[in-house]
Amino acid sequence: MNIEKMKTYNCPVEAALDVIGGKYKAIIVYTLIDGTKRYNEIQHAVPKATPRMLSKQLKELEEDGVIKRVLYPVVPPKTEYSLTDFGNTLVPIVKALCKWGEHYFSLAGLPIPPN
């Protein structure tokens, strides 16, 4: 967690959304719940994200201490991402968002997309 980045917030929800409120951040966290993933696996889970946007969101999550990035010095480069202990505190929240989303689909009479 980057304490130096801490801002003045009007409420705790604002602080939480500052960390996971990016367009794809919650989806990235959801993807990493099952364990370490490589960049391409995350990209596959977030197909609408451009490479630039996905890289930006990953970098912000890393700066906030939510994910850990490991770069292996091999050719071609291999990069892996995983949740930190701090990031794991978001798992119940992201799972609750998923459950709410399933309820939303059900109310709308829509099929629930596969994960």
C-alpha positions in Angstrom: 0.0 0.0 0.0 1.4 3.3 -1.1 0.9 5.6 2.0 2.5 8.5 0.1 -0.3 8.3 -2.4 -3.0 8.6 0.3 -5.2 11.5 -0.4 -7.9 13.3 1.6 -11.1 11.4 1.2 -14.7 12.4 2.1 -15.7 8.9 3.0 -14.3 5.3 3.1 -16.2 4.4 0.0 -14.3 7.0 -2.0 -11.0 5.6 -0.7 -12.0 2.0 -1.7 -13.1 3.1 -5.2 -9.8 5.0 -5.6 -8.1 1.6 -5.2 -10.4 -0.7 -7.2 -12.6 1.8 -9.1 -10.7 1.7 -12.3 -12.6 0.3 -15.3 -11.0 -3.1 -15.2 -9.4 -3.3 -11.7 -12.1 -5.4 -10.0 -12.1 -7.8 -13.0 -8.3 -8.1 -12.7 -8.6 -8.8 -8.9 -11.3 -11.4 -9.7 -9.1 -13.0 -12.3 -6.2 -13.3 -9.8 -8.4 -14.9 -7.0 -7.5 -18.4 -8.3 -3.8 -17.7 -8.2 -0.9 -16.3 -10.2 -1.5 -15.4 -13.8 0.6 -14.3 -16.7 -0.2 -11.1 -18.6 -1.8 -12.9 -21.5 -4.1 -14.8 -19.2 -5.3 -11.5 -17.6 -5.7 -10.0 -21.1 -7.8 -13.0 -22.1 -10.0 -12.4 -19.0 -10.4 -8.7 -19.9 -10.8 -8.8 -23.7 -12.3 -5.3 -24.0 -9.2 -3.7 -22.4 -6.6 -2.3 -24.8 -3.1 -3.4 -24.0 -2.3 0.2 -22.9 -5.3 0.4 -20.6 -4.6 -3.1 -19.1 -1.0 -2.2 -18.5 -2.0 1.1 -16.8 -4.6 -0.7 -14.5 -2.0 -3.4 -13.6 0.6 -0.7 -12.8 -1.9 1.2 -10.6 -2.9 -1.9 -8.7 0.8 -2.7 -8.2 1.5 0.8 -6.9 -1.4 0.5 -4.5 0.0 -2.8 -3.2 -3.0 -4.9 -4.4 -1.0 -7.0 -6.8 2.6 -8.2 -7.0 4.4 -8.3 -10.4 7.3 -10.6 -11.0 9.4 -10.2 -14.1 11.6 -13.2 -15.1 14.8 -12.3 -17.0 14.2 -14.8 -19.9 13.7 -14.4 -23.6 10.9 -13.7 -24.3 10.2 -11.9 -21.1 7.9 -13.6 -18.7 5.8 -11.6 -16.3 3.5 -13.0 -13.6 0.9 -11.2 -11.4 -0.6 -12.3 -8.1 -2.5 -10.8 -5.3 -0.6 -9.5 -2.3 -1.8 -10.1 1.3 -3.4 -6.6 1.0 -5.0 -7.6 -2.3 -6.5 -10.7 -0.7 -8.5 -8.5 1.6 -10.4 -7.4 -1.5 -11.5 -11.0 -2.4 -14.7 -11.1 -0.3 -15.7 -7.7 -1.8 -15.1 -8.8 -5.4 -16.9 -12.0 -4.8 -19.8 -10.1 -3.3 -19.8 -7.9 -6.5 -19.9 -11.1 -8.6 -22.8 -12.5 -6.6 -24.7 -9.2 -7.0 -24.0 -9.2 -10.7 -25.4 -12.7 -10.9 -28.6 -11.5 -9.1 -28.8 -8.6 -11.5 -28.6 -10.9 -14.5 -31.3 -13.1 -12.9 -33.6 -10.1 -12.4 -33.1 -9.0 -16.0 -33.9 -12.5 -17.2 -30.4 -12.8 -18.8 -28.1 -15.8 -18.8 -25.1 -15.5 -16.5 -21.9 -15.3 -18.7 -19.4 -18.0 -17.9 -16.3 -16.9 -15.9 
